[in-house]
Amino acid sequence: MTVLVTGSAGHLGEAVLRTIRGRGASARGVDLKPSRFTDAVGSIIDPDFVREQMGGVTAVIHTATLHKPHVATHSKQDFIDTNVTGTLNLLEAAASAGLRSFVFTSTTSTTSAFGSQLRPEAGQAVVWVTEDLLPVPKNIYGTTKLMAETLCELFYRERGLPVVVLRTSRFFPEDDDDPAMRSAYMLENAQANELLYRRLDIADAVSAHLLAAERAPKIGFARYIVSATSPFEPRHLAALARDAAGVVRELYPDCAQLYAARGWNLFSEIDRVYVNDRARRELGWRPEFDFAHVLDSLRVDRDFRSPLAREIGSKGYHDRLFGDGPYPVAF
């Protein structure tokens, strides 16, 4: 199976290509930017360029996108062009070429596809986020990703193209865009905490994408939440809104000591929990990097990130630096 990977110069695209090629399999990378993993430089907005890439391809893993960090620097039309029209071009070309599978990388981030659902009122339990939760996009990023998801479903129904949509939680290695978060928590501390409920190691993201590409023909069409397995259960939700740190200490009695040794702190509140049960059940996905792994790593003074995450490192989202954070904030 030869896989076409869009966004080959980005975090996830490079990770997918590294993994496929590391296994001795065939893959082709496309991106606007040249890179070690980009075989063809061009835009998915150009339907001719997209059609040219389908020769000899059996599957598409579509990771290319404008992200939430681009909301402040790009127009709404830019988002529609890349996230919607670009996806439409790929779906058209894939269906016409008779590809066996198409995997679309979507999102479950706070300000995107589940946006307005993820702000519980004071005193209420946190949101238990499954694939059945109705998305209410908060910005143009979430709106265009949801539009693209709908196009994916349409191409399955009308053209019989097997498509799996993966709603991935955050896997970027960069600092949070929230200055309050950056000032309160060291980078590693914050990202370790996020593995409790809203983060994903890029190695686990890759394994989910490869499983989706393999199993899409049998699945037909499905959406899956792809996030580190959370230790929380529905019975914890009310307490998480009041005293998340207390819940974590109850579940992991030595966490407090391990964190104190590094000057780390748990989050006092959690507002949502991403639930990956369906992806694990239907894809057979087995994510390895969760909060228990973090604590195991701390016990032996080892980096909790995967080797793949460390190898890829930080890429950023813009070609210029900003004085007030990793990227400008716009909601």
Helices and strands as residue ranges (DSSP letters): E 3-6, H 11-22, E 27-31, E 40-41, H 47-52, E 59-62, G 68-70, H 76-79, I 80-85, H 86-96, E 101-107, G 115-118, E 127-129, H 140-159, E 163-168, H 179-184, H 187-194, H 202-219, E 221-226, G 234-236, H 237-251, H 255-260, E 272-274, H 277-278, I 279-283, H 291-299, H 307-312
